[in-house]
Amino acid sequence: MHSKIKIDKFLVAIILLALIVRLGIIWSQPVITPYFGTMTAIENAARNLVEGHGYATGNEKFTPFYQLPPGTSILLAGTYWIFGQYSYIYLRIFQAIIDSFGCLFIFLAGREFFGRRVGLISAFLYAIWLPIAYLSTWPLHDALMPFITLVCLYFFVMGVRRNATKFYILSGLFVGVGCYFQPTILFLPLFFGLGLFIYSLHKSNFMERVIDAVKATVITMLMVMLVITP
C-alpha cells in the first residue's frame, strides 16, 4: 500500500461494519445446502486435494476436474487441512473477512479520483450492499471476485497516477490470481487499457498518452500470463 496512507477512523468503522454485515449473514444462515451441483463439485474437489487425489472429482474413480477453476477448492481444502473438519463455515468466515477489506480498496480508488468524502461514501455503500455481502459468504468460485476486481482496479489506477510500473505489475498479479477463481477476469487489463485510452482522448499530448496506455496494458497482461502459465 502507498506509504502516505493514514489510519482513518471512519474507514476503520466502515470496514468493521462490512464485517458485521457479512458475519451476520453467516450467523443467520450457518448451514447452507449445495445447489446446481456447483458447491458439491467444489467440496468434492477440495476433499480430494486434502486426501492426496489431486484436483479431481469422484469418490473411488477420480477424474481430473476441468469444469471450474481451482481457486475456491484450494481455499476450502486449506480450511479442511487447518481445522481438521469438512465444513464450509471456516471458508465462509475467511471470505467474509477478505471481502470486508474491499471497502479499503474502493475507498482508495475513490479518493484518488474524487477525494476522501467520495471514497468514504463508496466504501460505506460497498459495506452494506447486500448482494456482494451475501455472495462473499458462499463457497462459490466467484465469491471473492468483487474484492479481487477492486484490488486490480486500485493498483492500475495507482500505476496511472504515479506513472509507476510496479503498480501495473501488482494489478496484473491480482488479475492472474483472480483467473484461478473466475477465468473471465483475464481480459480485465484490456478494459483498463481501453478506459485509459478514452481518458486520453482530450489530452494535448495524445500520442504520448496512447503509448502509455498500450504500455500499461502490455505490462499488466504479461504479468497475468506469467501468473496463469503454471
N, C-alpha and C positions, 0 to 999 in steps of 0.2 A: 504494500500500500504506500501511497505517497507520504513522504516524511512530514509534510505540513499538516496532515490530518490531526485534528484535535478532538478530544472527547467532547461530545455534545450531549448534554443531559437529556434533551428532548429526543434525540436519535436513540439513545440507550433505552429510554422509556418506550419508544415505538417498537424497537426490536423485542423487548420483553413482552409487549402487547401482542406482537405477532406470534411469539412462542406460546403465550397463554391461549390464544385463539386455536392454535394447532393442537396443543396438548388437550384443550377442551374437547376438540372433535374426537381425539383418540379416546378420551375418558368417556364420552357419550356413546362411543361405539367400539368397545375394547375387543370384541370378537367380530371378525369380518368373514364373509363367505366368498370363496372364489367364484368368478363369473366369466363366461365366454371362454373358459379354458386358459386364459392368459395367465392369471395368478397361479393356477395349478401347474402350468408348464414352468414358470419361473421358480416355483418352490421345488419342483421335481429336479430341475437342473441344479439348483443350489444344494440339495441333498446329495446329488451325485458328485458334485465338486468336493463337498466335505468328506464323502466316503471314498474319494480317490478314483472315481469313474470318469473324470473329465467333464467337459461341458456337453452333457448328453441327457437324454430323456429315457425313461423306461425303468423298470424295477429289477428285471432279470436280464433282458436283452437290451443293452444300452446302445442308443442311436445318437450320433452327433446331432446337436440341436442347432439349426440354422434359421429358425423362424423369427427369433427375437435376438437382439444384441445382448451380450453377456453382462453388461454393467450391473443391473439390478440383482441378477442371480449371484454375482460375485459379492456384492454388498450383503445380500441375505445370507450367503454361505459364511461370510465373515462373522456375522452376528451369531449364527449357529455354532461356529467354532469357539468364539469368545465366551458365550454364555452357556454353551452346552445344552441348548434347548431348541427344538424345531418349532419356533414360534415367530410370528410376524411382528410381535409387539416391539422388539428392540429395533428392528429396521424402521418401523413407523416413527418411533421416537427420534431416531437418528436423523431421518429425513425431515422431520418437523423442526429440529434444531437447525439443520443446514439451511432449510428454506427460509427460516426466520431472518437469516443474515442477508437474504435478498433485499431486505429493507435498506441495509447499508449500501449496497451497490446501486440501487435505484436512487438513493439519496445523493451519492457521489456523482453519478451521471447527471442528475437533475441540477445539482449545484454547479457543475461545470458549464452547463448551458444557460441556466436561468437564475441561479442564485440559491442561497441557503433556504429561503422560505419555500420556494417551489420544490426543492429537494425534500424538505420535511413533509410537505403535503403529499408528494408522490410516495414517500416511504410509508406514511400513515395509511394511504389508500391500499398499498400493497399488503400491509399488515392485516387489514380487515377484509380484504377481497376474498370471499368465501370459496369461490371456485378454485382458485390457486391453493388456498389453505387446505381445502378438502383433498385436492389431488396429491398434495405433498404427504399426506398421511396414509396413502395406499401403496402397497408394494407393486407398483407398476413400472414398466420400463421408461416411461416419460414423466415420472413423478417429480424429478428434480430439474426438468428442462427449463422451467421459468427462471430458476436460480442460475443455472449454467448460462443461459442466454444473457441474463443481466451482467454476469461477470465478463463474458466475451465482449459485450457492448461497452462496458466501462473501460476495459483495457484498450479497446480500439479507439474510443474517444480520447483517452489519455495519450495514445500514440499520435493522434492528430493534433491535439492541443499542445503537446510538449515536443512534437516532431522527434520522437524517440523510438528507435527500432525495437527496443526491449519490450515496449508495451504491445506492439504488433505480435511479437513472439509469444507473449503471455496470452494474448487473445486467441492466437492460433492453437496454443497448448490446450486451452479450455474447450475450444471447439472440437479438437481431437478427442479429448476426454468425453465430451458430450456425444460424440459419434458412437461410443460404446453403450450409450443409453438410448439414443434416438438418432439413427444414421442420417435422417433428412437435414440435420443441422450442418452437414458437410458443406452446403452451399451458402451458409451464413456469411462468410467473408466476401463472397461475390456481391451480396446485397449491401454489405457495409461499404464496399468499394463503389458501388453504384450510387449510394447515398452521398458519399464523399464527392463523387464526380458531379452530381446535381448541385451540391452545395458550392462547387467551384465555378459554376456557370456565370455567376455575376462578379467574379473576381477579375481584377485588371490583368494579373499575371496568369491568365487562363491556362496556357500550355504547361507552365511550371506546376500548377495545381493538378492538372491531369496526370502528369508524370508522377507526382507524389501519390495520387490515388492509385495508380497502377502499381507503384512500388509497394504501397501498404498492403494492397490486395495480394500481390505475389508473395510477399514475406509471410503473411498470415496463412495463405493456402499451403505454402511449403512446410510450415510448421505443422499444419493439420495432417498433411500427407506423412510426415515423419512420425507423428504420434500413432496414426492408424495403420502404418505399414506392418507392424507385428501381427 
